[in-house]
Amino acid sequence: QVQLVESGGGLVQAGGSLRLSCVASGNINRINNMAWYRQAPGKQRDYVARILNGGATTYVDSVKGRFTISRGNARNTVYLQMTSLNPGDTAVYYCSAGTTWAGVDYWGQGTQVTVSS
Protein backbone atom coordinates (compact mmCIF):
# COMPACT_ATOMS: atom_id res chain seq x y z
CA GLN A 1 0.00 0.00 0.00
CA VAL A 2 0.97 3.60 -0.63
CA GLN A 3 -0.24 6.60 1.33
CA LEU A 4 -0.24 10.11 -0.16
CA VAL A 5 -0.50 13.36 1.77
CA GLU A 6 -0.91 16.69 0.00
CA SER A 7 -0.26 20.15 1.40
CA GLY A 8 0.17 23.70 0.21
CA GLY A 9 -3.31 24.66 -0.89
CA GLY A 10 -4.94 27.93 0.07
CA LEU A 11 -6.49 31.17 -1.10
CA VAL A 12 -4.62 33.30 -3.60
CA GLN A 13 -5.49 36.26 -5.82
CA ALA A 14 -5.58 35.94 -9.57
CA GLY A 15 -2.10 36.18 -11.00
CA GLY A 16 -0.55 34.71 -7.88
CA SER A 17 1.36 31.50 -7.27
CA LEU A 18 1.15 28.45 -5.03
CA ARG A 19 3.24 25.33 -4.60
CA LEU A 20 1.58 22.06 -3.72
CA SER A 21 3.48 19.19 -2.16
CA CYS A 22 2.73 15.48 -2.04
CA VAL A 23 4.59 13.04 0.16
CA ALA A 24 4.27 9.32 -0.48
CA SER A 25 4.88 6.67 2.14
CA GLY A 26 4.56 2.92 2.35
CA ASN A 27 5.60 0.67 -0.52
CA ILE A 28 6.91 3.49 -2.72
CA ASN A 29 9.16 1.16 -4.72
CA ARG A 30 6.04 0.08 -6.62
CA ILE A 31 5.38 3.60 -7.91
CA ASN A 32 6.17 4.32 -11.57
CA ASN A 33 4.38 7.64 -11.93
CA MET A 34 2.96 10.38 -9.77
CA ALA A 35 0.47 12.93 -10.93
CA TRP A 36 -1.82 15.77 -9.98
CA TYR A 37 -5.52 15.91 -10.73
CA ARG A 38 -8.11 18.52 -9.83
CA GLN A 39 -11.83 18.60 -9.29
CA ALA A 40 -13.87 21.79 -9.41
CA PRO A 41 -17.28 21.95 -7.71
CA GLY A 42 -19.87 20.01 -9.65
CA LYS A 43 -17.33 18.74 -12.18
CA GLN A 44 -15.42 15.53 -12.76
CA ARG A 45 -11.86 15.00 -11.61
CA ASP A 46 -9.46 16.02 -14.38
CA TYR A 47 -5.83 15.27 -15.07
CA VAL A 48 -3.37 18.16 -14.62
CA ALA A 49 0.22 16.89 -14.79
CA ARG A 50 2.28 13.69 -14.47
CA ILE A 51 5.92 12.84 -13.79
CA LEU A 52 7.47 9.46 -14.52
CA ASN A 53 10.28 7.84 -12.58
CA GLY A 54 12.77 8.85 -15.27
CA GLY A 55 11.73 12.48 -14.93
CA ALA A 56 9.60 12.87 -18.05
CA THR A 57 6.61 15.15 -17.54
CA THR A 58 3.31 15.78 -19.26
CA TYR A 59 0.66 18.45 -18.77
CA VAL A 60 -2.87 19.20 -19.76
CA ASP A 61 -2.88 22.02 -22.33
CA SER A 62 -4.63 24.50 -20.04
CA VAL A 63 -1.73 24.60 -17.57
CA LYS A 64 1.26 24.35 -19.93
CA GLY A 65 3.66 27.21 -19.32
CA ARG A 66 2.05 28.01 -15.95
CA PHE A 67 2.39 24.84 -13.87
CA THR A 68 5.50 22.76 -13.26
CA ILE A 69 5.55 19.27 -11.77
CA SER A 70 8.82 18.14 -10.19
CA ARG A 71 10.33 15.71 -7.72
CA GLY A 72 12.14 16.60 -4.57
CA ASN A 73 15.53 15.19 -3.62
CA ALA A 74 13.64 12.46 -1.84
CA ARG A 75 12.06 10.18 -4.40
CA ASN A 76 8.82 10.12 -2.46
CA THR A 77 8.01 13.83 -2.81
CA VAL A 78 6.36 15.55 -5.76
CA TYR A 79 5.59 19.23 -6.18
CA LEU A 80 3.24 21.24 -8.34
CA GLN A 81 4.41 24.81 -8.80
CA MET A 82 1.48 26.88 -10.02
CA THR A 83 1.91 30.40 -11.41
CA SER A 84 -0.35 32.92 -13.15
CA LEU A 85 -3.31 31.41 -11.37
CA ASN A 86 -6.80 32.37 -12.47
CA PRO A 87 -10.26 31.66 -11.00
CA GLY A 88 -10.63 28.76 -13.41
CA ASP A 89 -7.89 26.96 -11.49
CA THR A 90 -10.04 26.84 -8.37
CA ALA A 91 -10.49 23.21 -7.37
CA VAL A 92 -9.52 20.50 -4.95
CA TYR A 93 -6.15 19.22 -6.10
CA TYR A 94 -5.39 15.53 -5.66
CA CYS A 95 -2.06 13.76 -5.77
CA SER A 96 -2.02 10.29 -7.31
CA ALA A 97 0.46 7.46 -7.68
CA GLY A 98 0.45 4.56 -10.08
CA THR A 99 2.30 1.31 -10.53
CA THR A 100 2.16 1.62 -14.33
CA TRP A 101 3.27 4.42 -16.65
CA ALA A 102 0.02 6.34 -16.59
CA GLY A 103 -2.33 4.49 -14.27
CA VAL A 104 -3.67 5.61 -10.93
CA ASP A 105 -3.70 3.18 -8.06
CA TYR A 106 -3.60 5.51 -5.07
CA TRP A 107 -5.09 8.91 -4.21
CA GLY A 108 -4.36 11.51 -1.61
CA GLN A 109 -7.07 13.25 0.36
CA GLY A 110 -6.88 16.47 -1.67
CA THR A 111 -6.00 20.06 -0.92
CA GLN A 112 -8.20 23.06 -1.73
CA VAL A 113 -6.93 25.79 -4.04
CA THR A 114 -9.08 28.88 -4.35
CA VAL A 115 -8.19 31.72 -6.73
CA SER A 116 -10.06 34.98 -6.22
CA SER A 117 -10.61 37.50 -8.99
C-alpha positions in Angstrom: 0.0 0.0 0.0 1.0 3.6 -0.6 -0.2 6.6 1.3 -0.2 10.1 -0.2 -0.5 13.4 1.8 -0.9 16.7 0.0 -0.3 20.1 1.4 0.2 23.7 0.2 -3.3 24.7 -0.9 -4.9 27.9 0.1 -6.5 31.2 -1.1 -4.6 33.3 -3.6 -5.5 36.3 -5.8 -5.6 35.9 -9.6 -2.1 36.2 -11.0 -0.6 34.7 -7.9 1.4 31.5 -7.3 1.2 28.4 -5.0 3.2 25.3 -4.6 1.6 22.1 -3.7 3.5 19.2 -2.2 2.7 15.5 -2.0 4.6 13.0 0.2 4.3 9.3 -0.5 4.9 6.7 2.1 4.6 2.9 2.3 5.6 0.7 -0.5 6.9 3.5 -2.7 9.2 1.2 -4.7 6.0 0.1 -6.6 5.4 3.6 -7.9 6.2 4.3 -11.6 4.4 7.6 -11.9 3.0 10.4 -9.8 0.5 12.9 -10.9 -1.8 15.8 -10.0 -5.5 15.9 -10.7 -8.1 18.5 -9.8 -11.8 18.6 -9.3 -13.9 21.8 -9.4 -17.3 22.0 -7.7 -19.9 20.0 -9.7 -17.3 18.7 -12.2 -15.4 15.5 -12.8 -11.9 15.0 -11.6 -9.5 16.0 -14.4 -5.8 15.3 -15.1 -3.4 18.2 -14.6 0.2 16.9 -14.8 2.3 13.7 -14.5 5.9 12.8 -13.8 7.5 9.5 -14.5 10.3 7.8 -12.6 12.8 8.9 -15.3 11.7 12.5 -14.9 9.6 12.9 -18.1 6.6 15.1 -17.5 3.3 15.8 -19.3 0.7 18.5 -18.8 -2.9 19.2 -19.8 -2.9 22.0 -22.3 -4.6 24.5 -20.0 -1.7 24.6 -17.6 1.3 24.4 -19.9 3.7 27.2 -19.3 2.0 28.0 -15.9 2.4 24.8 -13.9 5.5 22.8 -13.3 5.6 19.3 -11.8 8.8 18.1 -10.2 10.3 15.7 -7.7 12.1 16.6 -4.6 15.5 15.2 -3.6 13.6 12.5 -1.8 12.1 10.2 -4.4 8.8 10.1 -2.5 8.0 13.8 -2.8 6.4 15.5 -5.8 5.6 19.2 -6.2 3.2 21.2 -8.3 4.4 24.8 -8.8 1.5 26.9 -10.0 1.9 30.4 -11.4 -0.4 32.9 -13.1 -3.3 31.4 -11.4 -6.8 32.4 -12.5 -10.3 31.7 -11.0 -10.6 28.8 -13.4 -7.9 27.0 -11.5 -10.0 26.8 -8.4 -10.5 23.2 -7.4 -9.5 20.5 -4.9 -6.2 19.2 -6.1 -5.4 15.5 -5.7 -2.1 13.8 -5.8 -2.0 10.3 -7.3 0.5 7.5 -7.7 0.4 4.6 -10.1 2.3 1.3 -10.5 2.2 1.6 -14.3 3.3 4.4 -16.6 0.0 6.3 -16.6 -2.3 4.5 -14.3 -3.7 5.6 -10.9 -3.7 3.2 -8.1 -3.6 5.5 -5.1 -5.1 8.9 -4.2 -4.4 11.5 -1.6 -7.1 13.2 0.4 -6.9 16.5 -1.7 -6.0 20.1 -0.9 -8.2 23.1 -1.7 -6.9 25.8 -4.0 -9.1 28.9 -4.4 -8.2 31.7 -6.7 -10.1 35.0 -6.2 -10.6 37.5 -9.0 
